[in-house]
C-alpha cells in the first residue's frame, strides 16, 4: 500500500522532440533558473537525462528529457519502448517551428502516440510549437492554428486530445505553458481554487496569486479562476478585470526569483515583501506554506468615502499579514491531506 501512495505522488513526464528543438533549454530555464542567454552553453542531450524535481512538497516530477538524435529515437521506439512509455502521466512534445524536416518530426510524434496508446493510454499530451519568436508576428497565430489542427487530426485515431502552446524562451509564453502543464498534475485543484476565492472575498482584493516555492510557477490565481467560471457559465456576476497585464505572472516570477537570488548572496532568507504602488495599489508577497508563496494585490481604496489615510498603511499591513497567517492553516491542511 505504501508503494501505491508513492507512485501516486511521483509523476512521470516525457519531454520529447527532435534534436535542437529546445527541450533542454526550456527545462533549464523553468527548473534551474537559467536565463535565455545562459541556455546557449548547453550541449545536446545524450540518451535520457532524468530529473527528480520536488513540487509542492509531497509531489515529485520525474522528468525524462529524451535526447532527440535519430540514434536515440530509434532506440526509444524499439528496444526501450516499454521502459520509456510505461506509467507516463504527461508527454510534452516539442516541435521546432523552423524545422526543415517537418515530415520526420511528425513521424516521430506518431511513433510516440502509438507507444503511449499501448503503455499509457491515460496520459495527457501537451504540444509546444517552439521558437515562435523566429516567425513573423502577423503569421504566428495562423501557423499555430494550422499546425495544431493537423496534429490533432493525426492524434484522433489514438484517442488523445492535444493541448497546444506557441512558445519561445524570449517571452512569457514558455512560463505560461509550463505552469499549465504542471498544474494539470495537481490532483484536487477545485479545493485549492475554492479556498483561494474565499480568501479573495475576505480581503476584497484585486487579485490573489499562488506560486510554487522553488520554480515560482503559477499554481492558481483568482482572476484565472473567475475567467474559467465565465467561460463555463452563460451568465454570472463575476467580472474579471480586463486591464490586467496578461504577462504579469511571468514578470512577477522573474522579478521575485532575481530578488531571491540577490538576498541569498547576502546570506539572508526571503520571507515576505511589501510594495506600495504610486497609484495606491499595494502588493503583498509572503510565504503561505512550506511549498507555496502567496501574492495579494489590493485594490486602490484611497479617496473612498470613510477612508482615513493617516494610519491606513500600518493598519492594512497588520490586517493582511494576520489574514495570511490564518489562511496558512487552510492551505497547509489541503497539502497535508493530499489535496495538492
Beta strands, then each sheet from edge to edge (+ up, - down):
strand 1: 10-16
strand 2: 48-55
strand 3: 59-66
strand 4: 90-96
strand 5: 124-130
strand 6: 162-166
strand 7: 205-212
strand 8: 218-221
strand 9: 272-276
strand 10: 282-287
strand 11: 292-298
sheet 1: 2+ 3- 1- 4- 5- 6-
sheet 2: 8+ 7- 11+ 10- 9+
end
